[in-house]
Amino acid sequence: MAKRCWLMKSEPDAFGIDDLARVRVEPWTGVRNFQARNFMRDEMHVGDDVLFYHSNASPSGVAGLATVHRTGVVDETQFEPSSPYYDPRATKSTPIWTCVEVAYVRTFAELVSLDDLRAEPRLADMLVLRRGMRLSVQPVSDAHFAVVCELGERGDAPARPARAGGRATASATTKAKATTKERAAMKASATTKTKVATKAKARGTKRAR
């Protein structure tokens, strides 16, 4: 079976790449969309590559890499009345929601933001960039996966497209001219804020899908 690539979304203030790095392996619970569930249940295999995407963040984007560690995992949150992902239709004998376990691989040198993805011509038809595409679990082509890894590992995403009139945005100019030291400082500040926000939330509210 050929290895496939995926993009999986999680809110960083609930469960981000730093959390996965700490626990190493985690069940991807809380998915309540049937198509996203079916991807995990029917099409994912152990060893598949995962782009770990921080959603509903400032900025949102791909923070690092994971891999599918185990498949056919029953999502226990569907049985817990206190969980925001409780489903009264589900029973232990006939569970509705299954998921996979993912394992940490690495954190990118710099988050590849949604704007960075949009600015890269080679990613023009990537699913996550399509209007209305809100699935928290979605397939990624091998070519797109390689480009995102390239952007994340070099820590230097492409400059944003120019606005009408040919002038680049101030944020694009700042990013393009930032030195390695400046980028490291910005990343350290963002990581600190993320850790503070993560500790402030209960673990039970882990992922919003």
C-alpha positions as CSV (number, residue, x, y, z in Angstrom):
1,M,0.0,0.0,0.0
2,A,1.5,3.3,-1.1
3,K,2.0,5.9,1.6
4,R,-0.3,8.9,1.4
5,C,-0.2,12.5,2.7
6,W,-2.8,14.4,4.7
7,L,-3.4,17.7,6.3
8,M,-5.0,17.7,9.8
9,K,-6.3,20.8,11.6
10,S,-6.2,21.5,15.3
11,E,-6.5,24.8,17.2
12,P,-3.1,25.5,18.8
13,D,-4.6,27.0,22.0
14,A,-6.3,23.6,22.5
15,F,-3.8,21.1,21.2
16,G,-0.9,22.3,19.0
17,I,2.3,20.9,17.6
18,D,4.1,21.7,20.9
19,D,1.6,19.5,22.8
20,L,2.1,16.6,20.3
21,A,5.8,17.0,20.7
22,R,5.3,16.6,24.5
23,V,3.0,13.6,24.5
24,R,4.6,12.1,21.3
25,V,1.4,10.1,20.3
26,E,-2.2,11.3,20.5
27,P,-5.6,10.0,19.3
28,W,-7.2,12.6,16.9
29,T,-10.5,12.8,18.8
30,G,-13.3,15.3,18.3
31,V,-13.8,15.0,14.6
32,R,-17.6,15.2,13.9
33,N,-17.7,15.5,10.2
34,F,-18.5,12.2,8.4
35,Q,-16.3,12.9,5.4
36,A,-13.3,13.7,7.7
37,R,-14.1,10.6,9.7
38,N,-14.3,8.4,6.6
39,F,-10.9,9.6,5.5
40,M,-9.4,8.5,8.8
41,R,-11.5,5.2,8.9
42,D,-11.2,4.1,5.3
43,E,-8.2,5.7,3.7
44,M,-5.5,6.4,6.2
45,H,-2.8,3.8,6.9
46,V,0.0,3.5,9.4
47,G,3.0,5.4,8.2
48,D,1.0,8.0,6.2
49,D,2.5,11.6,6.4
50,V,0.6,14.4,8.1
51,L,0.9,18.2,7.8
52,F,-0.1,19.4,11.3
53,Y,-2.1,22.6,10.6
54,H,-2.9,25.2,13.3
55,S,-6.4,26.5,12.6
56,N,-8.3,29.5,14.0
57,A,-4.9,31.0,14.9
58,S,-3.1,34.3,14.2
59,P,-1.8,33.2,11.8
60,S,-3.2,29.9,10.8
61,G,-0.8,27.5,9.0
62,V,1.2,24.4,8.9
63,A,3.3,24.1,12.1
64,G,5.1,20.8,11.5
65,L,4.9,17.1,10.7
66,A,3.3,14.0,12.2
67,T,2.7,10.5,11.0
68,V,-0.3,8.1,11.3
69,H,0.7,5.8,14.2
70,R,-2.4,3.6,14.5
71,T,-5.7,3.3,12.7
72,G,-9.2,2.0,13.7
73,V,-9.2,3.9,17.1
74,V,-12.6,4.4,18.7
75,D,-13.1,8.1,19.7
76,E,-13.9,7.7,23.4
77,T,-15.2,11.3,23.7
78,Q,-18.4,10.3,21.9
79,F,-19.4,8.3,25.1
80,E,-18.6,11.1,27.6
81,P,-21.7,13.3,28.5
82,S,-19.4,16.0,29.8
83,S,-17.4,16.2,26.5
84,P,-18.3,18.8,23.8
85,Y,-18.0,15.9,21.4
86,Y,-20.5,13.6,23.2
87,D,-22.9,11.8,20.8
88,P,-25.9,10.3,22.5
89,R,-26.5,8.0,19.5
90,A,-23.2,6.2,20.0
91,T,-22.8,3.1,22.1
92,K,-19.8,1.0,23.1
93,S,-21.1,-1.8,20.9
94,T,-21.9,0.5,17.9
95,P,-19.6,3.5,18.0
96,I,-20.1,6.1,15.4
97,W,-16.9,8.0,15.5
98,T,-13.5,6.4,14.9
99,C,-10.1,8.2,14.4
100,V,-6.4,7.5,14.2
101,E,-3.5,8.1,16.5
102,V,-0.8,10.5,15.2
103,A,2.8,10.6,16.3
104,Y,5.0,13.6,16.4
105,V,7.8,13.9,13.7
106,R,9.1,17.5,13.9
107,T,8.3,21.1,14.2
108,F,9.0,23.4,11.2
109,A,11.7,26.1,11.6
110,E,8.9,28.6,10.9
111,L,5.2,28.2,10.6
112,V,4.0,28.1,7.0
113,S,1.1,30.5,7.2
114,L,-2.1,30.3,5.1
115,D,-0.9,33.5,3.4
116,D,2.4,31.7,2.6
117,L,0.6,28.8,1.1
118,R,-1.5,31.2,-1.1
119,A,1.6,33.0,-2.2
120,E,3.3,29.9,-3.5
121,P,2.4,29.2,-7.2
122,R,3.1,25.5,-6.8
123,L,0.3,25.2,-4.3
124,A,-2.3,26.9,-6.3
125,D,-4.7,23.9,-6.4
126,M,-4.0,22.6,-2.9
127,L,-7.3,21.6,-1.2
128,V,-6.9,23.7,1.9
129,L,-6.8,26.8,-0.3
130,R,-10.1,26.1,-2.1
131,R,-13.0,28.4,-1.2
132,G,-15.4,26.7,1.2
133,M,-13.0,23.9,2.0
134,R,-13.3,23.5,5.8
135,L,-12.6,19.8,6.4
136,S,-10.4,19.3,9.4
137,V,-8.9,16.2,7.7
138,Q,-8.1,16.3,4.0
139,P,-5.8,14.6,1.5
140,V,-2.6,16.3,0.2
141,S,-0.7,15.3,-2.9
142,D,2.9,14.2,-2.7
143,A,4.0,17.2,-4.7
144,H,2.1,19.7,-2.4
145,F,3.5,17.9,0.7
146,A,7.0,18.3,-0.5
147,V,6.6,22.0,-1.3
148,V,5.1,22.7,2.2
149,C,8.0,20.8,3.8
150,E,10.5,22.9,1.7
151,L,8.9,26.1,2.9
152,G,8.8,25.0,6.6
153,E,12.3,23.7,6.7
154,R,14.0,26.7,5.1
155,G,12.1,29.1,7.5
156,D,11.6,31.5,4.6
157,A,8.2,31.5,3.0
158,P,7.6,33.5,-0.2
159,A,6.7,37.1,-0.1
160,R,3.0,37.9,-0.3
161,P,1.5,38.9,-3.7
162,A,1.5,42.6,-4.5
163,R,-1.7,44.6,-4.0
164,A,-3.4,46.3,-6.9
165,G,-1.1,49.0,-8.1
166,G,2.0,46.8,-7.8
167,R,3.0,47.7,-4.2
168,A,3.7,44.9,-1.8
169,T,1.9,44.9,1.6
170,A,3.8,46.2,4.6
171,S,3.7,42.8,6.2
172,A,5.1,41.1,3.1
173,T,8.0,43.6,3.0
174,T,8.7,43.2,6.6
175,K,8.8,39.4,6.3
176,A,10.9,39.5,3.2
177,K,13.5,41.7,4.9
178,A,13.5,40.0,8.3
179,T,16.9,38.6,9.4
180,T,17.3,35.2,10.9
181,K,17.7,36.6,14.3
182,E,14.5,38.7,14.0
183,R,12.5,35.7,12.8
184,A,13.8,33.6,15.7
185,A,12.7,36.3,18.2
186,M,9.2,36.5,16.6
187,K,8.8,32.8,16.7
188,A,9.9,32.7,20.4
189,S,7.3,35.3,21.3
190,A,4.6,33.4,19.4
191,T,5.5,30.1,21.1
192,T,5.3,31.8,24.6
193,K,1.9,33.1,23.9
194,T,0.7,29.7,22.6
195,K,2.0,27.9,25.7
196,V,0.2,30.4,28.0
197,A,-3.1,30.0,26.1
198,T,-2.7,26.2,26.1
199,K,-2.3,26.0,29.8
200,A,-5.4,28.2,30.3
201,K,-7.7,25.8,28.6
202,A,-8.9,22.5,30.1
203,R,-7.7,19.4,28.2
204,G,-11.2,18.3,27.8
205,T,-12.0,21.0,25.3
206,K,-9.2,19.8,23.1
207,R,-10.1,20.2,19.4
208,A,-12.9,22.2,17.9
209,R,-13.9,20.8,14.5
